[in-house]
Amino acid sequence: MDSCIIVHSQFEHGLPFAAEHFHCLWKRQGEVAFYRVDEKPRQGLKDIIANSHQVKRLVSLGMKITKEDLRGLPNLQEAVFEPDLDEELKAYCEKAGIKIYRHSSVGYWGESVSECALALTLCGLRRIPQLHHEIISSHKPWDFSFQKDSSGQPIRGAQFCDDPRFTNGTVQGKRVRIVGIGNIGSRYASFMNMLGADVAAWDPFASDPCFHRSGARKIWDLDELIKDADIFAPILPLTSATKGIVTSHHIDGLPKGCLVVLVTRAKICDVAALRKRVLADELALAADVHDIEPLPLDDPLLGRHNVVHTPHIAGRTMYANQQWAEILAAQFLPHAKGD
């Protein structure tokens, strides 16, 4: 048996469906040795894997790899190591002719995160979580202010559920302004464009095709981007270059009533400035990520009429796990049954 997957229990805390999906993909090609371990004390790979000298393809997930492990796999040709090997072990693999495959990006969760951003946007516009919560304990949300016509028949009057102090209703016709038009931001932009919004984005590092394929108009100045935003979505990874890139100046420059959507990292914004305006009922917030996680149960943002939250779940889907495995599996050389 030349294909082997070995996964540590700690790895599956973060990506619980990835290893099993990798197993399913490889089983279509033939037999696969599959091991789940919780190593205490640590065992070498050759002590875990039966007939380790036969292994040509290896997926090692959550295992700490040593040079002795690699020496115990004399016929290994292709491998995935998560976490990545150190430079010394990479050099050993290169010398031994072992091809190592890695993810080139975080594209595997792009669809999941961008769809969550869409869902949060719709929830923020229509106050869906708040109404769901209210309807459980009260008939107040059902009060449509019935009136009677001249014949005494009831007329439904106040058929209006939105909060007019904030951006509300449909995506169509809204001015959606996005910071970051990469893997996640471009998908979100395409959703907004498809639903009829006027979409513009700022991203000095993205190529023109990123804007074109998402239907987003390119804005060269972040100060200009914020001026007319109905919906403002900063969608960037958190790095030393992006931390606080949306400053208090930008937050304070957002039009009153703007809905802010956060799904990547909160600290790409000046969170103190954002909190101040949200708590003052000047902005609405739809957020999957937060400056403090988990949010304290007494955090003033929780339970507000102008805030909807999820607990950092945007990328945590079975689909994202499966995509993680599929992107890596596709890099291995073709492998027919019986190879």
Long-range contacts (C-beta under 8 A, 24 or more apart in sequence): 1-31, 1-32, 1-33, 1-51, 1-54, 1-55, 2-54, 2-55, 2-56, 2-57, 2-75, 2-339, 3-29, 3-30, 3-31, 3-32, 3-33, 3-55, 3-56, 3-57, 3-335, 4-32, 4-33, 4-34, 4-35, 4-49, 4-52, 4-55, 4-57, 4-58, 4-59, 5-32, 5-33, 5-34, 5-35, 5-58, 5-59, 5-61, 6-34, 6-35, 6-36, 6-37, 6-45, 6-48, 6-49, 6-58, 6-59, 6-60, 6-61, 6-63, 7-35, 7-36, 7-37, 7-59, 7-61, 7-62, 7-63, 8-36, 8-37, 8-38, 8-39, 8-61, 8-62, 8-63, 9-36, 9-37, 9-38, 9-62, 10-62, 11-61, 11-62, 11-82, 12-36, 12-61, 12-62, 15-61, 15-321, 15-324, 16-321, 17-318, 17-321, 17-322, 18-61, 18-321, 18-322, 18-324, 18-325, 19-59, 19-61, 19-325, 21-321, 21-322, 21-325, 21-326, 22-59, 22-325, 22-328, 22-329, 25-325, 25-326, 25-329, 26-57, 26-329, 26-335, 29-335, 29-336, 29-337, 29-339, 30-335, 30-336, 30-337, 30-338, 30-339, 37-63, 39-63, 44-68, 44-69, 44-72, 45-69, 45-72, 45-73, 46-72, 46-73, 49-73, 57-332, 57-335, 59-328, 65-89, 67-92, 70-96, 70-98, 78-332, 78-333, 80-328, 101-328, 101-331, 101-332, 102-328, 103-324, 103-327, 103-328, 105-183, 106-183, 106-237, 107-183, 107-323, 107-327, 108-320, 108-323, 108-324, 108-326, 108-327, 109-314, 109-315, 109-317, 109-320, 109-323, 109-324, 110-183, 110-184, 110-187, 111-187, 111-319, 111-320, 111-323, 112-314, 112-315, 112-316, 112-317, 112-319, 112-320, 113-184, 113-263, 113-264, 113-314, 113-315, 114-184, 114-185, 114-187, 114-188, 114-191, 114-263, 115-187, 115-191, 116-263, 116-288, 116-310, 116-313, 116-314, 116-315, 117-184, 117-188, 117-233, 117-235, 117-261, 117-263, 117-288, 117-314, 118-188, 118-191, 118-192, 120-261, 120-263, 120-286, 120-287, 120-288, 120-308, 120-310, 121-171, 121-192, 121-231, 121-233, 121-259, 121-261, 121-286, 122-171, 123-286, 123-308, 124-167, 124-259, 124-261, 124-284, 124-285, 124-286, 124-308, 125-162, 125-167, 125-168, 125-169, 125-170, 125-171, 125-259, 126-161, 126-162, 126-168, 126-169, 127-161, 127-162, 127-163, 127-168, 127-305, 127-308, 128-308, 129-308, 129-309, 130-305, 130-308, 131-161, 163-284, 163-305, 163-306, 165-257, 165-281, 165-306, 166-257, 166-258, 166-259, 166-283, 166-284, 166-306, 167-230, 167-231, 167-257, 167-258, 167-259, 167-284, 170-195, 170-196, 171-195, 171-196, 171-197, 171-231, 172-196, 172-197, 173-197, 173-198, 174-198, 174-230, 174-231, 175-200, 175-228, 175-229, 175-230, 175-231, 176-200, 176-229, 176-230, 176-231, 176-233, 177-201, 177-202, 177-219, 177-225, 177-226, 177-228, 177-229, 177-231, 177-232, 177-233, 178-202, 178-216, 178-233, 178-234, 178-235, 179-203, 179-222, 179-225, 179-232, 179-233, 179-234, 179-235, 179-236, 179-245, 179-246, 179-268, 180-206, 180-234, 180-235, 180-236, 180-264, 181-206, 181-210, 181-211, 181-214, 181-216, 182-206, 182-210, 182-235, 182-236, 184-235, 184-263, 184-264, 185-214, 185-233, 185-235, 185-236, 186-210, 186-211, 186-213, 186-214, 186-216, 187-214, 188-233, 188-235, 189-214, 189-215, 189-216, 190-214, 190-215, 192-231, 197-231, 200-225, 201-225, 222-246, 222-250, 223-249, 223-250, 223-253, 226-250, 226-253, 226-254, 227-253, 227-255, 228-255, 229-254, 229-255, 229-258, 230-255, 230-257, 230-258, 230-259, 231-258, 231-259, 231-261, 232-258, 232-259, 232-260, 232-261, 233-260, 233-261, 233-262, 233-263, 234-260, 234-262, 234-264, 234-268, 234-269, 235-263, 235-264, 236-264, 236-265, 236-268, 237-264, 237-265, 238-264, 238-265, 238-267, 238-268, 242-268, 243-267, 243-268, 244-268, 244-269, 244-270, 246-270, 247-273, 248-272, 248-273, 251-277, 251-283, 252-277, 254-283, 256-282, 256-283, 257-282, 257-283, 257-284, 258-283, 258-284, 259-283, 259-284, 259-285, 259-286, 260-284, 260-285, 260-286, 260-287, 261-286, 261-287, 262-286, 262-287, 262-288, 262-289, 263-287, 263-288, 263-289, 263-314, 264-289, 265-289, 266-290, 266-291, 267-291, 275-301, 278-304, 278-306, 278-307, 279-304, 281-306, 288-312, 288-313, 288-314, 289-314
